[in-house]
Amino acid sequence: MSANDYLTERLTRHQIFVQRFGGSEVNKMLPFLRSILNEIRASLSGDLTPFGRNRLVGIESSIARIVTEGMEGIEASLTSDLIEFAEYEGEFMARLLDSSVSVEALSVTPEQIRSAITTKPMQLIKGKQVQSLTMQSAFRQFSGTVSRDVRRVVQMGIVEGKTTQQMIVDITRLISNRTSNQAEALVRTVTNHAATVARNITAEENADILDGERFVATLDNRVTTTCAGFDGKKFDVGQGPHPALHWNCRSTRAPVLRQEFAALQMEGERPSKGDDGKNVVSGKVTYGGFLKRQSDEFQNKVLGPERAKLFRSGKVSIEKFTNDRGIPYSLDELRQDDASLTLQ
């Protein structure tokens, strides 16, 4: 296979490992969340007398402390694991490049990787906005959200005259569902961010043998319009969109070698999961090409019915559903653009 196809194939398959590692880190968070829940239960124990109601108003600061301390434990544990994981990812990238080129690829130091993953912010698209968050600020934001959500349950319980036991049930449901889902999204997102940053700075260290980096999305029906639109596009080293681009982002970027340094000349493959189940396709297939081969139902699930109609009409290609920053256009904006093309 060509060296560039080989790099895309290896990194696409390696993302499965990254996602599995993220899943293992999610499991490590569960004891911390249970501990937070148990401490909040203890702080709410007792009968709900008139005096007790006043006490409940006063424990909001206690709830904030419990959540903050619990999240500090989560952050410390996960950050330590992610630093070690990112160091491995930097080594993996250096080895991968070294096996694909006719010269010796350069590696980066663990100190460079540790500094990069803790200071370089993620640019996460949420709706029409882009959130710039470092790993630390993402943890702080999550901690504040959990604290606010729990205190809101207590406040509403007081207003509605609920017993402490009823409030405990509500808080248990909150942490077991909404909070746990948010925690999983946080962990999976920062895990992909750490892997991407480690590989990026390794790519930058080897920029003299690279012709750029290619965005690689996952070929299935869970991909976002943003990542699908960027799939296959080439950007200068260190420039353009870097995963994670949104919460739970699974995309990556693969280095593109300068031809004079490429060591292999064959065609590669990339995994996919379409209507026919798990499969492999040519490494040259982009998400748009993959999606064209899928059923209307599959396309509707990925894009939504209205956008899928535009896609099937051939008037709007997959990359045209978002702007240059990856922010999705609204249906009205897409229809206006479609109308302008029709009138030309």
C-alpha positions in Angstrom: 0.0 0.0 0.0 1.1 3.6 -0.3 2.7 5.0 2.7 -0.1 7.6 3.1 -2.8 4.9 2.8 -0.9 2.8 5.3 -0.9 5.8 7.8 -4.6 6.4 7.4 -5.4 2.7 7.8 -3.3 2.3 10.9 -4.6 5.5 12.6 -8.2 4.6 11.7 -7.9 1.2 13.3 -5.9 2.7 16.2 -8.9 4.9 17.1 -10.7 1.8 18.2 -8.0 1.3 20.8 -8.3 5.0 21.8 -12.1 4.5 22.3 -11.6 1.4 24.3 -9.1 3.2 26.5 -11.6 6.0 27.0 -14.2 3.4 28.0 -11.8 2.0 30.7 -11.3 5.5 32.0 -15.1 6.0 32.2 -15.3 2.9 34.4 -12.7 4.4 36.8 -15.0 7.5 37.3 -17.9 5.4 38.6 -16.6 4.9 42.1 -16.0 8.7 42.4 -19.6 9.4 41.3 -20.9 6.8 43.8 -18.9 8.4 46.5 -20.3 11.9 45.7 -23.8 10.4 45.7 -23.3 8.7 49.1 -21.9 11.9 50.7 -24.8 13.9 49.4 -27.2 11.3 50.8 -25.6 11.6 54.2 -25.8 15.4 54.2 -29.6 15.1 53.5 -30.3 12.5 56.1 -32.9 13.3 58.8 -36.5 14.3 59.1 -37.8 17.3 57.1 -39.1 19.4 60.0 -39.5 23.2 59.7 -36.0 23.4 61.2 -34.9 20.8 58.8 -36.1 22.9 55.9 -33.9 25.8 57.0 -31.0 23.3 57.4 -31.5 22.1 53.8 -31.2 25.7 52.5 -27.9 25.9 54.4 -26.4 22.7 53.0 -26.0 24.1 49.4 -22.5 25.1 50.2 -21.9 21.6 51.6 -23.2 20.0 48.3 -20.9 22.3 46.3 -17.9 21.2 48.5 -18.8 17.5 48.1 -19.0 17.7 44.4 -15.8 19.8 44.1 -13.8 17.4 46.2 -15.1 14.4 44.3 -14.4 16.1 40.9 -10.9 16.9 42.1 -10.3 13.2 42.7 -11.7 12.4 39.2 -9.5 15.1 37.6 -6.3 14.0 39.4 -6.8 10.3 38.5 -7.8 10.9 34.9 -5.1 13.5 34.2 -2.4 11.2 35.5 -3.7 8.4 33.2 -4.0 10.7 30.2 -0.5 12.0 30.6 0.9 8.4 30.5 -1.5 7.6 27.6 -0.5 10.7 25.6 3.2 9.8 26.0 2.4 6.4 24.5 0.5 8.1 21.7 3.5 10.3 20.9 5.7 7.3 20.8 3.2 5.4 18.7 3.1 8.2 16.1 6.9 8.4 15.9 7.1 4.7 15.3 4.3 4.8 12.8 6.1 7.5 10.8 9.4 5.8 11.1 8.0 2.6 9.5 6.5 4.6 6.6 9.4 6.8 5.5 12.8 6.4 4.0 14.5 8.6 6.7 14.5 8.5 10.5 11.4 10.1 12.0 11.8 12.4 15.1 10.1 11.9 18.4 9.2 14.5 21.1 10.0 14.5 24.8 7.5 13.4 27.5 7.8 17.0 28.9 6.6 18.4 25.6 3.6 16.1 25.5 2.7 16.8 29.2 2.8 20.5 28.6 0.8 20.3 25.4 -2.1 18.2 26.5 -2.7 20.3 29.7 -2.4 23.7 28.1 -3.7 23.3 24.5 -7.4 24.0 24.4 -10.1 21.9 22.7 -12.3 23.8 20.2 -15.6 22.1 20.7 -18.6 22.9 18.5 -21.9 23.1 20.3 -24.8 24.4 18.2 -23.6 27.6 16.6 -21.0 28.2 19.2 -17.4 27.1 19.7 -16.2 26.4 23.2 -12.5 26.8 23.9 -11.7 24.5 26.8 -8.5 23.1 28.2 -8.7 19.7 30.0 -8.7 21.5 33.3 -11.4 24.0 32.4 -13.5 21.2 31.0 -13.4 19.4 34.4 -14.2 22.7 36.2 -17.2 23.3 33.9 -18.5 19.7 34.5 -18.0 20.1 38.3 -20.0 23.4 38.3 -22.8 21.7 36.2 -23.1 18.8 38.6 -23.1 21.1 41.7 -25.7 23.3 40.1 -27.9 20.4 39.0 -27.9 18.8 42.5 -28.6 22.1 44.3 -31.5 22.7 41.9 -33.0 19.4 42.9 -32.8 20.3 46.6 -34.2 23.8 45.9 -37.1 22.4 44.0 -37.7 19.8 46.6 -38.0 22.4 49.3 -40.4 24.5 47.2 -42.5 21.4 46.4 -42.5 20.2 50.0 -40.8 16.9 49.2 -39.3 14.7 52.0 -35.5 14.2 52.2 -36.0 10.6 51.0 -37.8 11.9 47.9 -35.0 14.3 47.2 -32.4 11.5 47.6 -34.3 9.5 45.0 -34.3 12.4 42.6 -30.6 13.1 43.1 -29.8 9.4 42.7 -31.7 9.4 39.4 -29.9 12.6 38.3 -26.4 11.2 39.0 -27.2 7.8 37.7 -28.4 9.1 34.4 -27.7 12.7 33.3 -24.5 13.2 35.3 -23.1 9.8 34.4 -23.8 10.4 30.6 -22.1 13.8 30.9 -19.2 12.3 32.7 -18.8 9.7 29.9 -18.9 12.4 27.2 -16.2 14.4 29.1 -13.9 11.4 29.5 -14.2 10.2 26.0 -13.7 13.7 24.6 -10.6 14.6 26.7 -9.1 11.1 25.9 -9.4 11.8 22.1 -8.0 15.3 22.7 -5.0 13.9 24.5 -4.3 11.4 21.8 -4.7 14.0 19.0 -2.4 16.6 20.7 0.3 14.0 21.3 0.2 13.0 17.7 0.0 16.6 16.4 3.1 17.8 18.1 4.9 14.7 16.8 3.7 15.6 13.3 4.9 19.1 13.8 8.4 17.8 14.9 8.5 16.0 11.5 6.9 18.8 9.4 9.9 18.8 7.0 8.9 15.3 5.7 5.1 16.0 5.7 2.9 17.5 3.0 0.1 18.1 5.5 -2.4 16.1 7.6 -5.6 14.5 6.4 -8.8 14.6 8.5 -10.2 11.1 9.1 -13.8 10.5 10.4 -15.4 7.3 11.4 -17.4 5.6 8.6 -20.7 4.8 10.4 -24.1 6.3 11.2 -23.0 7.9 14.5 -20.7 10.5 12.9 -21.6 14.2 13.1 -22.2 16.4 10.1 -19.1 18.4 11.1 -16.7 15.4 11.0 -18.3 13.9 7.9 -17.8 17.2 6.1 -14.1 17.4 7.0 -13.4 13.7 6.2 -10.6 13.3 3.6 -9.7 17.0 3.5 -6.0 17.8 3.8 -4.7 20.7 6.0 -1.2 22.1 6.6 0.6 20.6 9.5 -0.8 22.1 12.8 -3.5 24.1 10.9 -7.2 23.5 10.4 -9.6 21.5 12.6 -8.2 19.2 15.2 -10.3 16.6 17.0 -11.9 16.5 19.4 -14.3 18.9 17.5 -17.4 18.2 19.7 -18.3 16.1 22.8 -17.8 12.4 22.1 -15.8 13.1 19.0 -14.1 10.0 17.6 -12.2 11.5 14.6 -8.5 11.8 14.1 -5.9 13.2 11.6 -3.4 11.3 9.6 -0.1 12.7 8.4 0.4 13.0 4.6 4.0 12.3 3.6 5.9 14.1 1.0 6.3 11.8 -2.0 10.1 11.8 -1.9 10.0 10.3 1.6 7.3 7.7 1.1 8.5 4.1 1.5 5.5 2.0 0.3 3.4 1.9 -2.9 0.2 -0.1 -2.4 -3.4 0.7 -1.7 -4.7 0.7 1.9 -8.1 0.1 3.5 -10.2 1.7 6.3 -13.0 0.0 8.4 -16.6 1.0 7.9 -20.0 0.1 9.3 -22.9 0.6 6.9 -26.1 -1.1 5.8 -24.1 -4.3 5.1 -22.6 -4.3 8.6 -18.9 -4.1 9.5 -16.7 -4.0 6.4 -13.5 -2.5 4.9 -13.4 -0.1 2.0 -10.6 1.5 0.1 -8.5 4.0 2.0 -9.3 6.5 -0.6 -13.1 6.5 0.1 -14.3 9.6 1.9 -17.3 9.8 4.1 -19.4 11.4 1.3 -18.6 8.5 -1.0 -19.4 6.0 1.8 -22.7 7.7 2.6 -23.8 7.7 -1.1 -23.7 3.9 -1.1 -26.0 3.6 2.0 -29.8 3.3 2.2 -32.2 6.3 2.5 -32.8 5.2 6.1 -29.1 5.2 6.9 -28.7 8.6 5.3 -31.7 10.0 7.2 -30.2 8.8 10.5 -26.9 10.6 9.8 -28.2 13.8 8.3 -31.9 14.0 9.3 -34.6 13.6 6.7 -34.5 17.1 5.1 -30.7 17.3 4.8 -30.7 13.8 3.5 -33.1 14.8 0.7 -30.7 17.6 -0.3 -27.8 15.2 -0.2 -29.5 12.6 -2.4 -30.5 15.3 -4.9 -26.8 15.8 -5.5 -27.2 19.6 -5.0 -25.4 19.6 -1.6 -22.3 17.6 -1.0 -21.5 16.4 2.5 -18.9 19.1 3.1 -21.4 21.8 2.3 -23.6 21.2 5.3 -21.1 23.1 7.5 -19.1 26.3 7.2 -15.3 26.4 7.2 -15.2 26.0 10.9 -17.4 23.0 10.9 -20.5 24.7 12.4 -23.6 23.2 10.7 -25.8 25.4 8.6 -29.5 25.6 9.5 -32.0 24.1 7.1 -33.1 27.6 6.1 -29.5 28.5 5.2 -29.2 25.3 3.2 -32.4 25.9 1.4 -31.4 29.5 0.5 -28.1 28.2 -0.8 -29.9 25.5 -2.8 -32.3 28.1 -4.3 -29.4 30.4 -5.3 -27.7 27.5 -7.1 -31.0 26.6 -8.9 -31.4 30.2 -10.2 -27.9 30.3 -11.6 
